[in-house]
Amino acid sequence: MVDVLSKYLQAGQTTVSNLLLHHYHDLGMSTSELMVYLELKSYLDMGQLPNIKQIATHLGTETGQVYELIHELVSHHFLAQRLQKNAAGQEAEVYDFSPLHARLLQYLEQPGHPNVTPEQSAPQDAKERLFKQLESGFGRLLSPMEINLVNDWLTKDHYEPAIIELALRETVLNGKFSFRYMDRILMNWRHRKLTTVAAIEADLRRFAEQKAAPSAAESSAPTPHIPIFKLADQPREPKA
């Protein structure tokens, strides 16, 4: 009995606001996302780095599903992920749920707690569509670092989702499948003042036309005359 009580106390406790439990659906959070939030918070409350494999075991699912739900928490602005140096000087993943708390407070401050309007949800829908296209283009789930990079493109660099989608298209067409390659494409466009979808598409068309021009010129250039002889008609070498 003492051992059981000791284990119970050592396991710690996770405190969750009843406001979140009562309103998480109103914020657009799914029950699966809430469960992952509770699991992550249980580790954070103990000052530990979340163990994704162990969380998957607790929830009776696969690690890939947990990563996908974490990605959804980030894309829905419930969670922020970033790299931070620990006491040993090593970079470690940090899970920050302050966006969720801000969303909850903002919701509660609204008269009558109205639902989100279509106009407010439009940017979020575009972001969700972007992440789905990235996963489809790369044929896999995105890593936490890749999710952070995409969020930086949207929030720090202020790239439009449609422009990032164009960079994805160019990356896939060139067979690179690299976020670094995509980042170089985006930086190149910005350096060249190409900041709209129309400007970028026009530039891509010009590049394709210029690339095709030498081939067309070569095919239309006159070819040198090469005489053709029948074997019997070829001039013979004089005999000695």
C-alpha atoms as an extended CHARMM CRD file, in Angstrom:
* protein
*
       240  EXT
         1         1  MET       CA              0.0000000000        0.0000000000        0.0000000000  PROA      1               0.0000000000
         2         2  VAL       CA              2.8630000000        2.3410000000        0.8530000000  PROA      2               0.0000000000
         3         3  ASP       CA              4.5400000000        1.6100000000       -2.4960000000  PROA      3               0.0000000000
         4         4  VAL       CA              1.3130000000        2.3260000000       -4.3570000000  PROA      4               0.0000000000
         5         5  LEU       CA              0.8430000000        5.6400000000       -2.5230000000  PROA      5               0.0000000000
         6         6  SER       CA              4.4760000000        6.5570000000       -3.1730000000  PROA      6               0.0000000000
         7         7  LYS       CA              4.1020000000        5.8940000000       -6.8990000000  PROA      7               0.0000000000
         8         8  TYR       CA              0.8900000000        7.9190000000       -6.9330000000  PROA      8               0.0000000000
         9         9  LEU       CA              2.6070000000       10.9190000000       -5.3520000000  PROA      9               0.0000000000
        10        10  GLN       CA              5.7310000000       10.6190000000       -7.5210000000  PROA      10              0.0000000000
        11        11  ALA       CA              3.6350000000       10.5880000000      -10.6880000000  PROA      11              0.0000000000
        12        12  GLY       CA              2.6560000000       14.1980000000      -10.0110000000  PROA      12              0.0000000000
        13        13  GLN       CA             -0.5040000000       15.9970000000      -11.0500000000  PROA      13              0.0000000000
        14        14  THR       CA             -1.5950000000       17.9690000000      -14.0890000000  PROA      14              0.0000000000
        15        15  THR       CA             -3.8420000000       20.9450000000      -13.4490000000  PROA      15              0.0000000000
        16        16  VAL       CA             -6.1420000000       22.0650000000      -16.2430000000  PROA      16              0.0000000000
        17        17  SER       CA             -8.4690000000       25.0410000000      -16.2140000000  PROA      17              0.0000000000
        18        18  ASN       CA            -12.1470000000       24.1480000000      -16.3300000000  PROA      18              0.0000000000
        19        19  LEU       CA            -12.5550000000       27.0080000000      -18.8000000000  PROA      19              0.0000000000
        20        20  LEU       CA            -10.4700000000       25.0670000000      -21.2990000000  PROA      20              0.0000000000
        21        21  LEU       CA            -12.3400000000       21.8140000000      -20.6350000000  PROA      21              0.0000000000
        22        22  HSD       CA            -15.6660000000       23.5730000000      -21.1470000000  PROA      22              0.0000000000
        23        23  HSD       CA            -14.7200000000       25.6690000000      -24.1720000000  PROA      23              0.0000000000
        24        24  TYR       CA            -12.0130000000       23.8070000000      -26.1240000000  PROA      24              0.0000000000
        25        25  HSD       CA            -14.5770000000       22.8170000000      -28.7740000000  PROA      25              0.0000000000
        26        26  ASP       CA            -15.6500000000       26.4590000000      -29.0660000000  PROA      26              0.0000000000
        27        27  LEU       CA            -12.0330000000       27.3210000000      -29.9130000000  PROA      27              0.0000000000
        28        28  GLY       CA            -11.9850000000       24.7190000000      -32.6780000000  PROA      28              0.0000000000
        29        29  MET       CA             -9.8090000000       22.2410000000      -30.7840000000  PROA      29              0.0000000000
        30        30  SER       CA            -10.5850000000       18.5710000000      -31.3270000000  PROA      30              0.0000000000
        31        31  THR       CA            -10.7540000000       16.0550000000      -28.4850000000  PROA      31              0.0000000000
        32        32  SER       CA             -7.6490000000       14.3290000000      -29.8880000000  PROA      32              0.0000000000
        33        33  GLU       CA             -5.7550000000       17.6280000000      -29.8320000000  PROA      33              0.0000000000
        34        34  LEU       CA             -6.8870000000       18.1930000000      -26.2350000000  PROA      34              0.0000000000
        35        35  MET       CA             -5.5700000000       14.7680000000      -25.2120000000  PROA      35              0.0000000000
        36        36  VAL       CA             -2.1780000000       15.4940000000      -26.7780000000  PROA      36              0.0000000000
        37        37  TYR       CA             -2.1690000000       18.8920000000      -25.0360000000  PROA      37              0.0000000000
        38        38  LEU       CA             -2.8050000000       17.1840000000      -21.6710000000  PROA      38              0.0000000000
        39        39  GLU       CA             -0.0280000000       14.6580000000      -22.3130000000  PROA      39              0.0000000000
        40        40  LEU       CA              2.4710000000       17.3540000000      -23.3020000000  PROA      40              0.0000000000
        41        41  LYS       CA              1.4790000000       19.4870000000      -20.3150000000  PROA      41              0.0000000000
        42        42  SER       CA              1.9910000000       16.5640000000      -17.9270000000  PROA      42              0.0000000000
        43        43  TYR       CA              5.6490000000       16.4060000000      -18.9750000000  PROA      43              0.0000000000
        44        44  LEU       CA              6.1140000000       20.1710000000      -18.9710000000  PROA      44              0.0000000000
        45        45  ASP       CA              4.6090000000       20.4760000000      -15.4750000000  PROA      45              0.0000000000
        46        46  MET       CA              7.2720000000       18.0390000000      -14.2510000000  PROA      46              0.0000000000
        47        47  GLY       CA             10.0130000000       19.9960000000      -16.0180000000  PROA      47              0.0000000000
        48        48  GLN       CA             10.6780000000       17.1710000000      -18.4640000000  PROA      48              0.0000000000
        49        49  LEU       CA             10.9890000000       17.0620000000      -22.2350000000  PROA      49              0.0000000000
        50        50  PRO       CA              7.9110000000       15.2770000000      -23.6410000000  PROA      50              0.0000000000
        51        51  ASN       CA              8.5380000000       11.6980000000      -24.7460000000  PROA      51              0.0000000000
        52        52  ILE       CA              6.5240000000       11.3390000000      -27.9570000000  PROA      52              0.0000000000
        53        53  LYS       CA              6.8930000000        7.5680000000      -28.0720000000  PROA      53              0.0000000000
        54        54  GLN       CA              5.5920000000        7.2550000000      -24.5200000000  PROA      54              0.0000000000
        55        55  ILE       CA              2.7290000000        9.6570000000      -25.2510000000  PROA      55              0.0000000000
        56        56  ALA       CA              1.7250000000        7.4910000000      -28.2110000000  PROA      56              0.0000000000
        57        57  THR       CA              1.6690000000        4.4610000000      -25.8950000000  PROA      57              0.0000000000
        58        58  HSD       CA             -0.4850000000        6.3230000000      -23.3610000000  PROA      58              0.0000000000
        59        59  LEU       CA             -2.9750000000        7.2780000000      -26.0750000000  PROA      59              0.0000000000
        60        60  GLY       CA             -2.9410000000        3.8700000000      -27.7590000000  PROA      60              0.0000000000
        61        61  THR       CA             -1.7390000000        5.2160000000      -31.1010000000  PROA      61              0.0000000000
        62        62  GLU       CA              1.3910000000        5.5670000000      -33.2710000000  PROA      62              0.0000000000
        63        63  THR       CA              4.0920000000        8.2110000000      -32.8810000000  PROA      63              0.0000000000
        64        64  GLY       CA              3.2950000000        9.5040000000      -36.3740000000  PROA      64              0.0000000000
        65        65  GLN       CA             -0.2650000000       10.2610000000      -35.2700000000  PROA      65              0.0000000000
        66        66  VAL       CA              1.0250000000       12.1650000000      -32.2220000000  PROA      66              0.0000000000
        67        67  TYR       CA              3.3600000000       14.2410000000      -34.4080000000  PROA      67              0.0000000000
        68        68  GLU       CA              0.4670000000       14.9480000000      -36.7660000000  PROA      68              0.0000000000
        69        69  LEU       CA             -1.6920000000       16.1610000000      -33.8630000000  PROA      69              0.0000000000
        70        70  ILE       CA              1.1710000000       18.3460000000      -32.6090000000  PROA      70              0.0000000000
        71        71  HSD       CA              1.3950000000       19.7710000000      -36.1150000000  PROA      71              0.0000000000
        72        72  GLU       CA             -2.3440000000       20.4990000000      -35.9820000000  PROA      72              0.0000000000
        73        73  LEU       CA             -1.9440000000       22.2580000000      -32.6210000000  PROA      73              0.0000000000
        74        74  VAL       CA              0.7260000000       24.4660000000      -34.1890000000  PROA      74              0.0000000000
        75        75  SER       CA             -1.2280000000       25.1610000000      -37.3770000000  PROA      75              0.0000000000
        76        76  HSD       CA             -4.3570000000       25.9970000000      -35.3420000000  PROA      76              0.0000000000
        77        77  HSD       CA             -2.3730000000       28.4870000000      -33.2260000000  PROA      77              0.0000000000
        78        78  PHE       CA             -2.7550000000       26.5150000000      -30.0040000000  PROA      78              0.0000000000
        79        79  LEU       CA              0.9510000000       25.7250000000      -29.6830000000  PROA      79              0.0000000000
        80        80  ALA       CA              4.2330000000       27.3990000000      -30.5820000000  PROA      80              0.0000000000
        81        81  GLN       CA              7.4130000000       25.3680000000      -31.0530000000  PROA      81              0.0000000000
        82        82  ARG       CA             10.9110000000       26.7530000000      -31.0570000000  PROA      82              0.0000000000
        83        83  LEU       CA             14.4800000000       25.6990000000      -30.3700000000  PROA      83              0.0000000000
        84        84  GLN       CA             16.1160000000       26.9930000000      -27.1970000000  PROA      84              0.0000000000
        85        85  LYS       CA             19.5430000000       26.3390000000      -25.6950000000  PROA      85              0.0000000000
        86        86  ASN       CA             19.4870000000       24.4690000000      -22.4050000000  PROA      86              0.0000000000
        87        87  ALA       CA             21.9160000000       24.7510000000      -19.4780000000  PROA      87              0.0000000000
        88        88  ALA       CA             24.3750000000       22.4910000000      -21.3270000000  PROA      88              0.0000000000
        89        89  GLY       CA             24.3660000000       24.7880000000      -24.3620000000  PROA      89              0.0000000000
        90        90  GLN       CA             22.4690000000       22.2740000000      -26.4830000000  PROA      90              0.0000000000
        91        91  GLU       CA             19.4180000000       23.1830000000      -28.5490000000  PROA      91              0.0000000000
        92        92  ALA       CA             16.2160000000       21.5810000000      -27.2920000000  PROA      92              0.0000000000
        93        93  GLU       CA             12.6160000000       21.7010000000      -28.4870000000  PROA      93              0.0000000000
        94        94  VAL       CA             10.3680000000       24.0190000000      -26.4580000000  PROA      94              0.0000000000
        95        95  TYR       CA              6.5830000000       23.6320000000      -26.3470000000  PROA      95              0.0000000000
        96        96  ASP       CA              4.8160000000       26.9240000000      -25.6140000000  PROA      96              0.0000000000
        97        97  PHE       CA              1.0400000000       26.9220000000      -25.0600000000  PROA      97              0.0000000000
        98        98  SER       CA              0.7110000000       30.6700000000      -24.5120000000  PROA      98              0.0000000000
        99        99  PRO       CA             -1.0810000000       30.9890000000      -27.9220000000  PROA      99              0.0000000000
       100       100  LEU       CA             -3.7920000000       28.6410000000      -26.6070000000  PROA      100             0.0000000000
       101       101  HSD       CA             -4.1910000000       30.6630000000      -23.4140000000  PROA      101             0.0000000000
       102       102  ALA       CA             -4.3940000000       33.8820000000      -25.4380000000  PROA      102             0.0000000000
       103       103  ARG       CA             -7.0330000000       32.3470000000      -27.7320000000  PROA      103             0.0000000000
       104       104  LEU       CA             -9.0860000000       31.2230000000      -24.7340000000  PROA      104             0.0000000000
       105       105  LEU       CA             -8.9700000000       34.6390000000      -23.0600000000  PROA      105             0.0000000000
       106       106  GLN       CA             -9.7900000000       36.3870000000      -26.3260000000  PROA      106             0.0000000000
       107       107  TYR       CA            -12.7770000000       34.1110000000      -26.7960000000  PROA      107             0.0000000000
       108       108  LEU       CA            -14.0720000000       34.7070000000      -23.2730000000  PROA      108             0.0000000000
       109       109  GLU       CA            -13.7590000000       38.4870000000      -23.6460000000  PROA      109             0.0000000000
       110       110  GLN       CA            -16.1120000000       38.4990000000      -26.6250000000  PROA      110             0.0000000000
       111       111  PRO       CA            -19.7810000000       39.2560000000      -25.7860000000  PROA      111             0.0000000000
       112       112  GLY       CA            -21.7770000000       36.0420000000      -25.8390000000  PROA      112             0.0000000000
       113       113  HSD       CA            -18.6560000000       34.0620000000      -26.7860000000  PROA      113             0.0000000000
       114       114  PRO       CA            -19.4740000000       34.0990000000      -30.5530000000  PROA      114             0.0000000000
       115       115  ASN       CA            -18.0070000000       31.5560000000      -32.8880000000  PROA      115             0.0000000000
       116       116  VAL       CA            -15.2740000000       32.5080000000      -35.3150000000  PROA      116             0.0000000000
       117       117  THR       CA            -16.5910000000       34.1760000000      -38.4790000000  PROA      117             0.0000000000
       118       118  PRO       CA            -15.7410000000       32.9090000000      -41.9870000000  PROA      118             0.0000000000
       119       119  GLU       CA            -13.6600000000       36.0600000000      -42.5520000000  PROA      119             0.0000000000
       120       120  GLN       CA            -11.5760000000       35.3080000000      -39.4650000000  PROA      120             0.0000000000
       121       121  SER       CA            -11.1380000000       31.6470000000      -40.3900000000  PROA      121             0.0000000000
       122       122  ALA       CA            -10.0570000000       32.2950000000      -44.0080000000  PROA      122             0.0000000000
       123       123  PRO       CA             -6.3370000000       32.8870000000      -43.2250000000  PROA      123             0.0000000000
       124       124  GLN       CA             -6.3420000000       29.8280000000      -40.9760000000  PROA      124             0.0000000000
       125       125  ASP       CA             -7.9130000000       27.7210000000      -43.7350000000  PROA      125             0.0000000000
       126       126  ALA       CA             -5.2080000000       28.8570000000      -46.1640000000  PROA      126             0.0000000000
       127       127  LYS       CA             -2.5230000000       27.8950000000      -43.6560000000  PROA      127             0.0000000000
       128       128  GLU       CA             -4.0320000000       24.4640000000      -43.0710000000  PROA      128             0.0000000000
       129       129  ARG       CA             -4.2590000000       23.9140000000      -46.8340000000  PROA      129             0.0000000000
       130       130  LEU       CA             -0.6020000000       24.9210000000      -47.1880000000  PROA      130             0.0000000000
       131       131  PHE       CA              0.5740000000       22.3870000000      -44.6040000000  PROA      131             0.0000000000
       132       132  LYS       CA             -1.4690000000       19.6470000000      -46.2750000000  PROA      132             0.0000000000
       133       133  GLN       CA              0.0490000000       20.5010000000      -49.6670000000  PROA      133             0.0000000000
       134       134  LEU       CA              3.5600000000       20.4780000000      -48.1990000000  PROA      134             0.0000000000
       135       135  GLU       CA              2.9860000000       17.0470000000      -46.6860000000  PROA      135             0.0000000000
       136       136  SER       CA              1.5080000000       15.8210000000      -49.9750000000  PROA      136             0.0000000000
       137       137  GLY       CA              4.3820000000       17.2630000000      -52.0260000000  PROA      137             0.0000000000
       138       138  PHE       CA              7.0620000000       15.7520000000      -49.7940000000  PROA      138             0.0000000000
       139       139  GLY       CA              5.1000000000       12.5410000000      -49.3000000000  PROA      139             0.0000000000
       140       140  ARG       CA              5.4730000000       12.5250000000      -45.5100000000  PROA      140             0.0000000000
       141       141  LEU       CA              4.6430000000       14.3450000000      -42.2900000000  PROA      141             0.0000000000
       142       142  LEU       CA              6.7140000000       17.4280000000      -41.5480000000  PROA      142             0.0000000000
       143       143  SER       CA              9.2690000000       17.4050000000      -38.7530000000  PROA      143             0.0000000000
       144       144  PRO       CA              8.9690000000       19.9000000000      -35.8590000000  PROA      144             0.0000000000
       145       145  MET       CA             11.8650000000       21.9340000000      -37.2980000000  PROA      145             0.0000000000
       146       146  GLU       CA             10.1810000000       22.0410000000      -40.7170000000  PROA      146             0.0000000000
       147       147  ILE       CA              6.9250000000       23.1590000000      -39.1150000000  PROA      147             0.0000000000
       148       148  ASN       CA              8.8270000000       25.9420000000      -37.3420000000  PROA      148             0.0000000000
       149       149  LEU       CA             10.4180000000       27.0040000000      -40.6240000000  PROA      149             0.0000000000
       150       150  VAL       CA              7.0510000000       27.2000000000      -42.3810000000  PROA      150             0.0000000000
       151       151  ASN       CA              5.5940000000       29.1890000000      -39.4870000000  PROA      151             0.0000000000
       152       152  ASP       CA              8.5610000000       31.5810000000      -39.7400000000  PROA      152             0.0000000000
       153       153  TRP       CA              7.8880000000       31.9980000000      -43.4660000000  PROA      153             0.0000000000
       154       154  LEU       CA              4.3200000000       32.9880000000      -42.6450000000  PROA      154             0.0000000000
       155       155  THR       CA              4.7620000000       35.0900000000      -39.4990000000  PROA      155             0.0000000000
       156       156  LYS       CA              8.2910000000       36.5250000000      -39.7050000000  PROA      156             0.0000000000
       157       157  ASP       CA              8.9820000000       36.6850000000      -43.4420000000  PROA      157             0.0000000000
       158       158  HSD       CA              5.2910000000       37.3130000000      -44.2320000000  PROA      158             0.0000000000
       159       159  TYR       CA              5.2610000000       35.1090000000      -47.3280000000  PROA      159             0.0000000000
       160       160  GLU       CA              1.7780000000       34.4930000000      -48.6710000000  PROA      160             0.0000000000
       161       161  PRO       CA              0.7160000000       30.8040000000      -48.5510000000  PROA      161             0.0000000000
       162       162  ALA       CA              0.1780000000       30.9130000000      -52.3350000000  PROA      162             0.0000000000
       163       163  ILE       CA              3.8040000000       31.9990000000      -52.8600000000  PROA      163             0.0000000000
       164       164  ILE       CA              5.0600000000       29.1740000000      -50.6370000000  PROA      164             0.0000000000
       165       165  GLU       CA              2.9190000000       26.7990000000      -52.7000000000  PROA      165             0.0000000000
       166       166  LEU       CA              4.6610000000       28.0600000000      -55.8530000000  PROA      166             0.0000000000
       167       167  ALA       CA              8.0440000000       27.4200000000      -54.2320000000  PROA      167             0.0000000000
       168       168  LEU       CA              6.8590000000       23.9060000000      -53.3660000000  PROA      168             0.0000000000
       169       169  ARG       CA              5.8400000000       23.3340000000      -56.9900000000  PROA      169             0.0000000000
       170       170  GLU       CA              9.2540000000       24.4400000000      -58.2590000000  PROA      170             0.0000000000
       171       171  THR       CA             10.9930000000       22.2820000000      -55.6560000000  PROA      171             0.0000000000
       172       172  VAL       CA              9.0420000000       19.1700000000      -56.6430000000  PROA      172             0.0000000000
       173       173  LEU       CA              9.4710000000       19.8360000000      -60.3820000000  PROA      173             0.0000000000
       174       174  ASN       CA             13.2350000000       20.0300000000      -59.8660000000  PROA      174             0.0000000000
       175       175  GLY       CA             13.2120000000       16.8280000000      -57.8030000000  PROA      175             0.0000000000
       176       176  LYS       CA             14.9360000000       18.4260000000      -54.8110000000  PROA      176             0.0000000000
       177       177  PHE       CA             12.4500000000       17.6520000000      -51.9680000000  PROA      177             0.0000000000
       178       178  SER       CA             14.3480000000       19.9160000000      -49.5800000000  PROA      178             0.0000000000
       179       179  PHE       CA             13.0620000000       22.7230000000      -47.3730000000  PROA      179             0.0000000000
       180       180  ARG       CA             16.4440000000       24.4270000000      -47.6980000000  PROA      180             0.0000000000
       181       181  TYR       CA             15.9670000000       24.4790000000      -51.4640000000  PROA      181             0.0000000000
       182       182  MET       CA             12.5000000000       25.9820000000      -50.9830000000  PROA      182             0.0000000000
       183       183  ASP       CA             13.9380000000       28.6010000000      -48.6300000000  PROA      183             0.0000000000
       184       184  ARG       CA             16.5440000000       29.5980000000      -51.2490000000  PROA      184             0.0000000000
       185       185  ILE       CA             13.7950000000       29.9240000000      -53.8780000000  PROA      185             0.0000000000
       186       186  LEU       CA             11.7480000000       32.1910000000      -51.6150000000  PROA      186             0.0000000000
       187       187  MET       CA             14.7580000000       34.3390000000      -50.7180000000  PROA      187             0.0000000000
       188       188  ASN       CA             15.7100000000       34.6230000000      -54.3970000000  PROA      188             0.0000000000
       189       189  TRP       CA             12.2300000000       35.8320000000      -55.3160000000  PROA      189             0.0000000000
       190       190  ARG       CA             12.2400000000       38.3780000000      -52.5070000000  PROA      190             0.0000000000
       191       191  HSD       CA             15.7250000000       39.6010000000      -53.4550000000  PROA      191             0.0000000000
       192       192  ARG       CA             14.4770000000       40.1570000000      -56.9990000000  PROA      192             0.0000000000
       193       193  LYS       CA             11.3870000000       42.0400000000      -55.7450000000  PROA      193             0.0000000000
       194       194  LEU       CA              8.9980000000       39.2970000000      -56.8870000000  PROA      194             0.0000000000
       195       195  THR       CA              6.3970000000       39.5930000000      -54.1420000000  PROA      195             0.0000000000
       196       196  THR       CA              3.1410000000       38.5650000000      -55.8420000000  PROA      196             0.0000000000
       197       197  VAL       CA              1.9350000000       35.3310000000      -57.3980000000  PROA      197             0.0000000000
       198       198  ALA       CA              1.3750000000       37.0720000000      -60.7480000000  PROA      198             0.0000000000
       199       199  ALA       CA              4.9190000000       38.4990000000      -60.8220000000  PROA      199             0.0000000000
       200       200  ILE       CA              6.4750000000       35.1460000000      -59.9290000000  PROA      200             0.0000000000
       201       201  GLU       CA              4.4560000000       33.2170000000      -62.5090000000  PROA      201             0.0000000000
       202       202  ALA       CA              5.3620000000       35.7730000000      -65.1950000000  PROA      202             0.0000000000
       203       203  ASP       CA              9.0410000000       35.4130000000      -64.2770000000  PROA      203             0.0000000000
       204       204  LEU       CA              8.8060000000       31.6200000000      -64.4200000000  PROA      204             0.0000000000
       205       205  ARG       CA              7.2280000000       31.8300000000      -67.8840000000  PROA      205             0.0000000000
       206       206  ARG       CA             10.0170000000       34.1250000000      -69.1240000000  PROA      206             0.0000000000
       207       207  PHE       CA             12.6270000000       31.7460000000      -67.7500000000  PROA      207             0.0000000000
       208       208  ALA       CA             10.9670000000       28.7720000000      -69.4700000000  PROA      208             0.0000000000
       209       209  GLU       CA             10.8190000000       30.6750000000      -72.7790000000  PROA      209             0.0000000000
       210       210  GLN       CA             14.4770000000       31.6950000000      -72.5490000000  PROA      210             0.0000000000
       211       211  LYS       CA             15.4630000000       28.1380000000      -71.7360000000  PROA      211             0.0000000000
       212       212  ALA       CA             13.5650000000       26.8280000000      -74.7500000000  PROA      212             0.0000000000
       213       213  ALA       CA             14.8530000000       29.5230000000      -77.1430000000  PROA      213             0.0000000000
       214       214  PRO       CA             18.3660000000       28.0400000000      -77.7920000000  PROA      214             0.0000000000
       215       215  SER       CA             16.8610000000       24.6540000000      -78.6180000000  PROA      215             0.0000000000
       216       216  ALA       CA             14.4820000000       26.2360000000      -81.1060000000  PROA      216             0.0000000000
       217       217  ALA       CA             17.3110000000       28.2410000000      -82.6870000000  PROA      217             0.0000000000
       218       218  GLU       CA             19.4650000000       25.1450000000      -83.0150000000  PROA      218             0.0000000000
       219       219  SER       CA             16.6640000000       23.1720000000      -84.6600000000  PROA      219             0.0000000000
       220       220  SER       CA             16.0040000000       25.9620000000      -87.2130000000  PROA      220             0.0000000000
       221       221  ALA       CA             19.6710000000       26.6100000000      -88.0800000000  PROA      221             0.0000000000
       222       222  PRO       CA             20.7740000000       25.3520000000      -91.5540000000  PROA      222             0.0000000000
       223       223  THR       CA             22.6750000000       22.0910000000      -91.4370000000  PROA      223             0.0000000000
       224       224  PRO       CA             25.8940000000       21.6440000000      -93.4620000000  PROA      224             0.0000000000
       225       225  HSD       CA             25.5710000000       19.7560000000      -96.7540000000  PROA      225             0.0000000000
       226       226  ILE       CA             26.9180000000       16.2250000000      -96.4350000000  PROA      226             0.0000000000
       227       227  PRO       CA             27.2720000000       14.4260000000      -99.7710000000  PROA      227             0.0000000000
       228       228  ILE       CA             25.9040000000       10.9030000000      -99.8640000000  PROA      228             0.0000000000
       229       229  PHE       CA             27.4580000000        8.3590000000     -102.2070000000  PROA      229             0.0000000000
       230       230  LYS       CA             26.4850000000        4.8730000000     -103.1190000000  PROA      230             0.0000000000
       231       231  LEU       CA             29.2900000000        2.5320000000     -102.2760000000  PROA      231             0.0000000000
       232       232  ALA       CA             29.9380000000        1.7330000000     -105.9630000000  PROA      232             0.0000000000
       233       233  ASP       CA             30.0540000000        5.4190000000     -106.8870000000  PROA      233             0.0000000000
       234       234  GLN       CA             32.6970000000        6.4300000000     -104.3570000000  PROA      234             0.0000000000
       235       235  PRO       CA             35.9870000000        7.5860000000     -105.9580000000  PROA      235             0.0000000000
       236       236  ARG       CA             38.6640000000        4.9500000000     -105.7950000000  PROA      236             0.0000000000
       237       237  GLU       CA             42.2250000000        5.4950000000     -104.7370000000  PROA      237             0.0000000000
       238       238  PRO       CA             44.6010000000        5.4610000000     -107.6960000000  PROA      238             0.0000000000
       239       239  LYS       CA             46.6060000000        2.2710000000     -108.0060000000  PROA      239             0.0000000000
       240       240  ALA       CA             50.3200000000        2.4570000000     -107.8400000000  PROA      240             0.0000000000
